[in-house]
């Protein structure tokens, strides 16, 4: 049996309203093509919920905004504008944050509040950095006033951790640096240098307490410790960070 050519299907067209054949009134809208495109939703774009939330500044913390220096008259024109710097001073120390030029900080000294603003909320990159910048500032405010802390739990037979003043396998990067020594199932202890500005202690042989003012540095060092013995799902052994849990798998029975 010979199939019909495909051209017969392409020849079928929708009837137009200009044809002589009468069209029922309720069918006319279906043959009219609209020039405007309709979106999937009619609601307006929602702005960043984190970025537009105000920042509460504690009374003992001061916020200082350092604008970038103005370019000289005969200097080369730079395509990208320089970043401004925000200094956060508190009883525990000083932290700095580089802010893109399209982000501005409105500081209300009387009300002890600050607001993060962007030039154009319709630009995707500015929306992404809006909430990120606000989250970094919130962590800095909390770090210089109260500090951050992370607890690591060592789960396993014979797993131990100690804080030592010297190390045999690692050299000190700054004067007075201490080291975390781990016994997590290897034939030799694992020695890791504690970053500057971070304080480590072992309230229990299977607990490591990390304290400091910069949350990013603390969590990064905790991730480096966890990397040596990640939690495994069969016996539940490993290094757990804060409230981390793991779902155990059943044994494979052949």
PyMOL commands that set and color helices and strands:
alter all, ss='L'
color gray80, all
select helices_A, chain A and resi 7-10+25-31+124-145+215-227
alter helices_A, ss='H'
color red, helices_A
select strands_A, chain A and resi 55-56+62-66+84-90+93-99+103-108+113-118+148-155+160-164+179-183+190-193+198-201+207-212+238-241
alter strands_A, ss='S'
color yellow, strands_A
deselect
rebuild
show_as cartoon
